[in-house]
Amino acid sequence: MSPAATMSSPFPEQPIGHFKLRPQPSQLPAVSSPSSKQSSEMGAKRTKIRARLVTRVKDFLVVNLVPLGTSPAYKPTNLFQLAIFHIYHTVLIFLHILLSIYYLFARQYYIAKNNFLAFLYHHHRTPQLIAQDIKGLAKTPQHVGIILKYKENEEGGGVEGLMEQVADVASWSVGACVKTLTVYERTGTLNKMHEATYKVINRTLKSYYGETFPAVKLRTPHDKTVYPEAMAAEPDLNISFISHDDGRGFLVELTREFAYKAAKGEFDPSKVTVDNVDRLANQLVITEPDLIVLFGSKPDLDGFPPWQVRLSEIYYAPHNNSVTYNVFLRGIRRYSKCKINIGR
């Protein structure tokens, strides 16, 4: 017999003739299996692992796919809300891209337009050309207000830059038959520099009109100063310098004065009417300009006296940041076409 036949087998064999049969499965010894308790523990562990995995995935999506700065009230709390959130967010990004492209092309268009008009309409320091530009207009403003901004570190800025800008606009105003020019600068830098500003204006007018240049008179309503104090004849142009103090601050002071006098019995509150306030504003500050020209790129009055802009025509050129003649001229032409309706 071979050695393999002599090895002991774990299963008993029963001889049938010359053959040995292995036992049936029912006769096999029972194999040990995990208990039901262990099976339930393993199932619970798997459930916890799945729940923890789902929670981590959801937290990862919510934390990493929601933009920073999103208000807690709008943060999604489930995957459906996250999907809706990103649909809206994608639409907003698409609209933002479209608006950015439009803004870019609009900016280039307005810059090219301003440059072309600056080339087309140039005064060349010739009053006859200015008169020719306004010839044939239905009406021209008698009182023009301009809003300037003090620029410290830019080219053409500083106090000298402001003086040059006022002198240029004064020369254009005389050529356009404007009688009153109001210069608003928020800080009031030029309000106490009448003499120096007067010299710069006269020098510029001389370059336009020669030796017999028009006469101008400077005034600051806030401190009631006038320069020059005495003039032989009526000036061709009256220039008033106002600042932020002549705006809302004036109305606050006027209201406080009315309340103080009314409390002492020196003033009748029934006299506080629109006509009386208008009369005081005209006397103590300025009359209402017919036209206000903004030399900035945005329609920002920058604190201009609010009471004096009820019926004023306001003009600005988009994407323009310099004091140019073509903007001044376009403002006058816009005023000539405007229709003012005064309601009751």
C-alpha positions in Angstrom: 0.0 0.0 0.0 1.2 3.5 -0.8 2.3 5.9 1.9 -0.6 8.2 1.1 -3.0 5.4 1.9 -1.5 5.0 5.3 -2.1 8.6 6.4 -4.9 9.1 8.8 -8.0 10.9 7.6 -10.3 13.1 9.7 -13.3 11.5 8.1 -14.0 7.8 8.8 -14.3 5.7 5.7 -16.5 2.7 5.3 -15.4 0.0 2.9 -17.8 -1.2 0.3 -16.1 -4.0 -1.6 -12.9 -2.7 -2.9 -14.0 1.0 -2.6 -14.2 3.3 0.4 -17.0 5.9 0.5 -16.7 9.3 2.1 -19.5 10.3 4.5 -22.5 12.3 3.4 -22.7 16.0 4.3 -25.2 15.2 7.0 -22.5 13.1 8.6 -19.9 15.9 8.6 -19.0 17.4 11.9 -20.6 20.8 12.6 -18.4 23.8 11.7 -18.4 26.7 14.3 -20.0 30.0 13.0 -20.2 33.5 14.6 -22.9 34.0 17.0 -26.0 36.2 16.3 -24.7 38.8 18.7 -21.5 39.2 16.9 -23.4 39.5 13.6 -25.6 42.3 14.9 -22.6 44.1 16.3 -20.9 43.9 12.9 -24.0 45.2 11.1 -24.3 48.1 13.5 -20.7 48.9 12.9 -21.1 48.9 9.2 -24.2 51.2 9.5 -22.2 53.7 11.6 -19.3 53.7 9.1 -21.7 54.3 6.2 -23.5 57.2 8.2 -20.1 58.7 9.1 -19.0 58.5 5.5 -22.2 60.2 4.2 -21.8 62.9 6.8 -18.2 63.6 5.9 -19.0 63.7 2.2 -21.9 66.1 2.8 -19.8 68.3 5.1 -17.0 68.3 2.5 -19.4 69.4 -0.3 -21.1 72.1 1.8 -17.9 73.5 3.2 -15.8 73.4 0.0 -18.5 74.1 -2.6 -20.2 77.0 -0.9 -18.4 80.4 -1.4 -16.9 82.0 1.6 -19.0 84.9 3.0 -22.3 83.3 2.2 -24.9 84.3 4.8 -25.8 81.5 7.2 -29.4 81.9 6.3 -28.7 81.0 2.7 -26.3 78.1 3.3 -27.6 74.8 2.0 -28.2 72.0 4.6 -28.7 69.1 2.2 -27.6 68.0 -1.2 -30.8 69.2 -3.0 -30.4 72.6 -1.6 -26.7 72.5 -2.5 -27.6 71.7 -6.1 -30.2 74.6 -6.3 -27.7 76.9 -4.7 -25.1 76.2 -7.3 -27.6 76.6 -10.2 -28.4 80.1 -8.9 -24.7 80.8 -8.3 -23.8 79.7 -11.9 -26.5 82.0 -13.3 -25.3 84.9 -11.3 -21.7 84.3 -12.4 -22.8 84.2 -16.0 -24.7 87.5 -15.6 -21.7 89.1 -13.9 -19.5 88.1 -16.8 -21.9 89.6 -19.3 -22.1 92.8 -17.4 -18.3 93.0 -17.1 -18.0 92.6 -20.9 -20.6 95.2 -21.5 -19.0 97.6 -19.0 -15.6 97.1 -20.7 -16.9 97.9 -24.1 -19.1 100.8 -22.8 -16.0 102.3 -21.1 -13.9 102.1 -24.2 -16.8 103.6 -26.2 -17.2 106.6 -24.0 -13.5 107.2 -23.7 -13.2 107.2 -27.5 -16.2 109.5 -27.8 -14.8 112.0 -25.3 -11.5 112.0 -27.1 -13.1 112.5 -30.4 -15.3 115.3 -29.2 -12.4 117.0 -27.5 -10.6 117.0 -30.8 -13.7 118.1 -32.7 -14.7 120.9 -30.4 -11.7 122.9 -29.2 -11.7 126.5 -28.3 -8.1 127.2 -29.3 -8.3 130.1 -26.8 -10.5 132.0 -29.3 -13.7 133.5 -28.0 -15.1 133.7 -31.5 -15.0 129.9 -31.7 -16.8 129.6 -28.4 -19.5 132.0 -29.6 -19.8 130.0 -32.8 -20.4 126.8 -30.8 -23.3 128.2 -28.9 -24.8 130.1 -31.8 -28.3 129.1 -32.7 -29.2 127.5 -29.4 -32.8 128.0 -28.2 -31.5 129.2 -24.8 -28.3 129.4 -22.8 -27.9 129.3 -19.0 -27.2 132.5 -17.2 -26.0 130.8 -14.0 -23.8 127.7 -14.2 -22.5 125.7 -11.3 -19.5 123.3 -11.6 -18.3 120.7 -9.2 -14.5 120.3 -8.9 -12.5 117.8 -6.8 -9.3 118.6 -5.1 -6.6 116.1 -6.2 -3.3 116.2 -4.3 -1.0 113.7 -5.9 -2.3 113.6 -9.5 -1.0 115.5 -12.6 -2.6 118.9 -12.7 -3.7 118.6 -9.1 -3.1 120.6 -6.0 -4.2 124.2 -5.4 -2.5 125.4 -8.6 -4.5 122.8 -10.6 -7.8 124.0 -9.0 -7.0 127.6 -9.9 -6.2 126.7 -13.5 -9.4 124.8 -13.8 -11.5 127.7 -12.4 -9.7 130.1 -14.8 -10.4 127.9 -17.8 -14.1 127.5 -17.0 -14.4 131.2 -16.3 -13.0 132.0 -19.8 -15.5 129.5 -21.4 -18.3 131.0 -19.4 -17.6 134.6 -20.6 -17.5 133.3 -24.2 -20.8 131.5 -23.6 -22.5 134.6 -22.2 -22.8 133.2 -18.7 -23.2 135.9 -16.1 -22.8 133.9 -12.8 -20.4 130.9 -12.2 -20.6 128.9 -9.0 -17.6 126.8 -8.1 -18.2 124.0 -5.6 -15.2 122.3 -4.1 -16.0 120.2 -1.0 -13.1 121.2 1.2 -13.3 124.9 0.3 -9.6 125.2 -0.5 -10.0 128.3 -2.7 -12.5 130.1 -0.4 -9.7 132.1 1.2 -7.4 132.4 -1.7 -9.2 135.1 -3.7 -6.1 137.2 -4.6 -4.1 134.3 -6.0 -7.1 132.9 -7.8 -7.9 136.3 -9.2 -4.4 136.7 -10.7 -4.6 133.2 -12.4 -8.1 134.0 -13.8 -6.9 137.3 -15.2 -3.8 135.7 -16.8 -6.0 133.1 -18.5 -8.6 135.7 -19.7 -5.7 137.8 -21.1 -4.6 134.8 -23.2 -8.1 134.5 -24.6 -9.1 138.2 -25.0 -5.9 140.1 -25.2 -5.2 143.2 -23.2 -8.8 144.3 -22.9 -10.1 141.2 -21.1 -13.4 140.9 -19.3 -13.7 141.8 -15.6 -14.6 139.2 -12.9 -15.5 139.4 -9.3 -15.0 136.7 -6.7 -17.2 136.1 -3.7 -17.4 133.6 -0.8 -20.9 133.6 0.7 -19.9 131.7 3.8 -17.7 134.4 5.2 -19.2 137.3 3.1 -15.9 138.2 1.4 -15.6 139.9 -2.0 -12.6 140.5 -4.2 -11.9 143.0 -5.4 -14.0 145.0 -3.0 -14.5 148.0 -5.3 -15.0 147.9 -9.0 -15.7 150.8 -11.4 -18.3 148.9 -13.4 -20.4 145.8 -13.2 -18.3 142.7 -13.7 -18.8 140.6 -16.8 -18.7 137.4 -14.6 -19.5 136.9 -11.0 -17.8 133.8 -9.4 -19.0 132.4 -6.1 -16.9 129.8 -4.2 -18.9 127.4 -2.0 -18.0 124.2 -0.1 -19.6 121.5 2.0 -20.4 124.0 4.8 -22.9 125.8 2.5 -24.9 122.6 1.9 -26.6 120.5 4.5 -24.7 122.3 7.2 -26.4 125.5 6.2 -29.9 123.9 6.5 -29.1 122.5 9.9 -27.9 125.9 11.2 -30.9 127.6 9.7 -33.3 125.1 11.4 -31.5 125.4 14.7 -31.7 129.2 14.5 -35.5 129.0 13.7 -36.0 126.7 16.7 -34.0 128.8 19.1 -35.8 132.0 18.2 -39.2 130.3 18.3 -38.5 128.9 21.8 -37.7 132.4 23.0 -40.8 133.8 21.4 -38.8 136.0 18.9 -40.0 134.1 15.9 -43.4 132.9 14.6 -43.1 129.3 13.4 -45.9 129.9 10.9 -43.4 132.0 8.9 -41.2 129.0 8.1 -42.4 128.5 4.5 -40.8 127.3 1.3 -40.7 130.8 -0.1 -39.0 132.2 3.0 -36.4 129.5 3.2 -35.8 129.9 -0.5 -35.3 133.6 -0.1 -32.8 133.1 2.8 -30.9 130.4 0.8 -30.6 132.8 -2.1 -29.4 135.6 0.1 -27.0 133.7 2.3 -25.6 131.1 -0.1 -26.3 131.2 -3.9 -29.3 131.4 -6.2 -30.3 128.2 -8.0 -28.1 127.4 -11.0 -29.7 126.9 -14.3 -27.1 124.2 -15.2 -24.7 122.1 -13.0 -21.8 120.5 -14.9 -20.1 117.6 -13.3 -16.5 117.0 -14.5 -16.4 113.5 -12.9 -17.2 110.1 -14.3 -20.2 109.6 -12.1 -23.3 111.6 -11.3 -22.1 112.6 -7.8 -23.0 116.0 -6.4 -20.5 115.5 -3.6 -22.5 117.5 -1.0 -23.6 120.4 -3.3 -26.2 122.5 -1.5 -29.4 120.4 -1.9 -31.8 123.3 -1.7 -30.3 124.9 -4.8 -30.7 121.9 -7.2 -34.5 121.6 -7.3 -34.8 122.8 -10.9 -31.2 122.7 -12.1 -30.3 120.7 -15.2 -27.4 118.4 -14.2 -25.0 117.1 -16.9 -22.0 114.7 -16.7 -20.0 112.8 -19.3 -19.5 109.1 -18.4 -15.9 108.0 -17.9 -14.6 111.5 -18.0 -12.3 112.7 -15.2 -10.9 116.0 -16.5 -12.2 119.5 -16.8 -12.6 119.9 -20.6 -14.3 122.3 -22.9 -16.3 119.7 -24.8 -18.0 118.6 -21.6 -18.8 122.2 -20.7 -20.2 122.8 -24.2 -22.2 119.6 -24.2 -23.8 120.6 -20.9 -24.9 124.0 -22.4 -26.3 122.2 -25.4 -28.2 119.8 -23.2 -29.6 122.7 -21.3 -30.8 124.4 -24.5 -33.0 121.3 -25.2 -34.3 120.6 -21.8 -37.9 121.4 -20.7 -38.5 122.4 -17.1 -42.0 121.6 -15.7 -42.8 123.4 -12.5 -45.5 121.6 -10.6 -47.8 122.9 -7.9 
